[in-house]
Amino acid sequence: MFGTGLSNGRMTMPTSELILLAVALSMDAFAVSVVKGLEAGRKNFTLAVKFALAFGFFQGFMPLVGYFLGMQFLPIIAPIDHWVAFVILGALGIHMAFEKDEENAEPKPVTWTEIGTLAIATSIDALAVGITLSTITGDIVRAVTVIGCTTAVISFLGVKLGYVFGQTLGRKARIFGGTLLVLIGLKILLEHLGVFVLA
């Protein structure tokens, strides 16, 4: 499955496989970026850049943490990580869906705190991936760089795409986006509980 190159005595994953892994990991980040893009006004370039930086950073940083923590910390982290993601995304989704949508109101600015919280919540899976990477590759810097950069690009595009959808959905965008956030949190929870596995 993995390439034959060796780094520090361990296999080196081919770039093509790393990119596929990165894309798979970034899907939750993409969905959340689309949701926030739904709320964005026309001047959404700055927001897209912020999401690219935050989501790219945490999606690359979490595997690095998992890589160095190793398996010894997995029993401590595993029982709670998915619950944290579920609570964060669920709470934000419910707030977004039921928040009053005032006529002609300017889009509320998204704070770095909110962006960082969403980035952490959607990068939970990447922590476990980092633990796995510690057993199969010695080139962790290359791996996290590919994962982080891929997520950054996809998150940027998600915000821009979300704005387009927001113009089409109009006032329903907030309800749609909030519901999607809740569903993402639920998906993460159910996958970690083993109820279903997304192919």
N, C-alpha and C positions, 0 to 999 in steps of 0.2 A: 504493500500500500504506500509506503513512504520511499523516498529516494535512497540511493545507495551512498550518497556523500556522507562523510563522517565529520563531526565537529565535537571535540572534547570526548571522543569515544562513543558518541551517540549519533543516530541518524540525523540528516538534515532534510527537512520537508521541502519538496519542490515548490517553487513559487506559485505554480498553478493551484496546488492543493492549499497553500496558505491563503491565497485570494478567495478560494471557495469557502474556506473556514471563516475568513473575515466577513464575507458577504452574509453568511448564515448568522454570524454573531450580531451583525449590524441591523438585522431586520426589525427588532424591537425599537432600536434607536430611530430607524427610518419611519416607523409607524408613529412614534411620538413626535418626531419632527414634522410630519404631515399634520398632525393634530394641532400643534402650535402654529403652523403655517396657516391653518384655517382661520385663526384669530387675527393674523397679522394684517396690517394695512398695506398700502401700496409700497411704502418704504420699508421693505422687509429684508433688504440685502444685509444690513448690520445684524439682524436677528439670525439670519442664515449662517453668517460667519461665526457668531457666538456659539450656535449649536454645533457647527463643524468643529470648533476648537474644543469645546467641553466634551462632547460625545466622543470625538476622536481621542482626546487625552485619556479619559477614563476607560474607554474600551481597550486602549493599549496598556494603560497602567494596571488594570485589574489582573490580566494574565501575568504581568510581571510580579505582582504581589503573590499570586498563587504559585508561581514558579519557585520563588524563594521560600515561601512558607512550607511548601511541600505537604505531603500526606499527613504529617503529625498534627496539623491544625485543622484538618478537614472535619473531624468529629465535632469540633467546637463551632465551626462556621455553618456546616451543612444544615443543622436543624432549624436555623433562623433566617438564613439569607433570603429564601423565597417568600417568607412571611413579611419581611421588611419591604421587599419590592411590591408585594400585593397591597400592603397598607398604604404605601406612598402613592402608588399609581391609582389605587381605588379612591383615596381621599381627594386627590387632585381631580380625578375624573368626575366624581360626584359634584364637587364644588363648581367645576366648569359647566356641567350640564344644567345645574339649577341656578346658576348665577343670572340675575336679571340682565336682559339684553336691552339696554336703553337705546332709543331711537337716535340716530346720528351721532352716537358716542364715538369718540376716538378710541382705537384699540389701546388697551392698557399695556404699558411696557412690561416686558418679561425680565425679571431680575436675574442676576447671576446666581443668586441663591436657588431660585426655582430651576434654572437650567442645570445647575450642578446636582441638585437633588434628583432630577429626572435622569441625568446622565449616570449617576451612581445606581439608581434603581434598575436601569436597563442594561447595566454591565455586570450584573450578578453572575450570569452564566459564564462570563469571560474569566471570572475568578477560578472556577472549577476547571476551565480549559487550560489555564496557566499551570495548574497542578498536573494535568495530563501531559502538557508540553514538557514538564520537567523530567518526564520519563522517556520521552521520545526524541528530543532535540537538544543540542547544546548551544544552538544559535538563537537564543531567546531574543536578542536585540533585533535581529532581522524579523523574527516572527511578530513581535509587538509593534514594530514599525509598519509592517504591512497591514496588520489588523487596525491600528490606529488611523492610518492614512485612508484606508478603504472606508472606514466608518465615517470619517470626516467628510469625505466627498458625498457619500450616500445621505448623510444627515443634512448637508447643505441643499442637495437636490430635493430632499423631503420637505423642507420649509418652503422652497419655491413652488413645489407641486401643490402643497397644502393651500397656499394662497389662491392658486387657480381654482381648486375645488371649492374654496370658501366663497369665491365670487359666484360660483354656480349654485351652491346650496343656500346662500344668503343667511338668514337668521337661524336656519336649521343646523348650520355648521357647528355651533357651540354644543348642541345636544349630541350631534353625531360624534364630535371630537371627544366629549366627556365619556360617552358610552365606549368609545374605542379604547380610551385609557384604562377604564375598568376591565375591559376584556383582555387587554394585554397583561395587566396585573394578574388576572385570573388564570390566564394561560401559563404564566411563569409558575404560579402556585401549583396548578394541577400537574404540570410536567415534573416538578420536583417531588411531588407526592406520588408520582407514578400512576396517576389516573389515566393519562394518555401521553403519548410521545408524538410530537410533531415531526413528520417525516422530512 
